[in-house]
Amino acid sequence: MELDISEVSKVYRGGKRALGGVTLRLGPGVLGLLGPNGAGKSSLMRIIATITRPSDGTVRWDGEDVVARPDRLRRVLGYLPQEFGVYPNLTAAEFLSYLAAVKGLSAQSARARIDELLELVNLTDVGKRPLGKFSGGMRQRVGIAQALLNDPELLIVDEPTAGLDPEERVRFRNLLGDLAAHRVVILSTHIVSDVEATADDIAIMAQGRLLRRGTPEHLLGMVDGYVWETMIPSAELIEFRERHVVSRAVRTPDGIRVRVLAPEPPTIDAVNVPPDLEDAYLNVVRGVNQATAARAEFTREAP
Ligand SMILES: Nc1ncnc2c1ncn2[C@@H]1O[C@H](COP(=O)(O)OP(=O)(O)OP(=O)(O)O)[C@@H](O)[C@H]1O
């Protein structure tokens, strides 16, 4: 199981360049693909899922070109697109049976698989209710179940936790982790905490380019020593933000506790704190729009 993405570009009709030469190779496990809105994540996911063609470059699954010969990949693919629509009058079980038929599963094996999947995504009790009456989170879980119908080797989930409540989010992350042992999973999101718990491999994209790839430890190591916390009066926050890279600001009864990315302490009493993944992500993506060296990405790596 190997997905090999090489120099993939995408220019949409009208000239919008969504991807500018992305190269990534991945095997079993969860890859967390992080990037702000518009980074090109969905475009890349659609290309891998063989829904969109790249303008340039190649995608290979186990050595086979998926643009020229998409069928082999499609058989082993599970895909939860960002916008996942359901038929409101069908029940979850009916909807999954319909999709199973589309995917070519026999009626008998589909029935057993659907029961198993409804259990897995915790929808067994409501399997006979029309989807129109489902909450956003429940619908999303149906989406996950449909992506797993064919027990895929390659599972792509695009912004899967949108609309999930915090409890559902945690359940979903655990589920993804469990699924990753024997398949290639790509989890595309702009929410850092989604990948924090599940991915041991993280790729960060912005403006159609892959900026960084590494383990969480690797990304954290890049900002180790550059993260500070300090208290400032509420009235100074706007001005403070103009002068510093603020990764978080939390109101407290004593003022605002700000978290800052900087090579030197931003105030006299600032305390150096261990970085988290939000800091590491901000450090990578903020550099993209900043031309000046002073604002360039920090790194403790050799160039
Ligand atoms: N079909 C399309 N035609 C023209 N431009 C498009 C099309 N699809 C996406 N784009 C543009 O390409 C860029 C990348 O979009 P894409 O959806 O791949 O990013 P993303 O990282 O998934 O962001 P989001 O989470 O907001 O969807 C954006 O500027 C978007 O407006």
The ligand as a Gaussian input file, in Angstrom:
#p B3LYP/6-31G(d) Opt

LIG

0 1
 N      -13.787000      24.077000      -9.149000
 C      -13.037000      25.149000      -8.881000
 N      -12.921000      26.143000      -9.782000
 C      -12.168000      27.237000      -9.554000
 N      -11.456000      27.431000      -8.423000
 C      -11.527000      26.488000      -7.474000
 C      -12.320000      25.295000      -7.657000
 N      -12.189000      24.522000      -6.545000
 C      -11.361000      25.203000      -5.718000
 N      -10.960000      26.366000      -6.258000
 C      -10.038000      27.359000      -5.687000
 O       -8.786000      26.723000      -5.467000
 C       -8.214000      27.121000      -4.219000
 C       -7.994000      25.912000      -3.341000
 O       -9.251000      25.385000      -2.956000
 P       -9.433000      24.049000      -2.129000
 O      -10.911000      23.844000      -1.922000
 O       -8.671000      22.963000      -2.758000
 O       -8.738000      24.455000      -0.747000
 P       -8.907000      23.862000       0.701000
 O       -7.561000      23.889000       1.325000
 O       -9.609000      22.571000       0.655000
 O       -9.807000      24.930000       1.399000
 P      -11.279000      24.753000       1.973000
 O      -11.110000      24.039000       3.243000
 O      -11.736000      26.190000       2.135000
 O      -12.055000      24.004000       0.934000
 C       -9.174000      28.128000      -3.631000
 O       -8.730000      29.421000      -3.965000
 C      -10.494000      27.839000      -4.321000
 O      -11.289000      28.973000      -4.403000

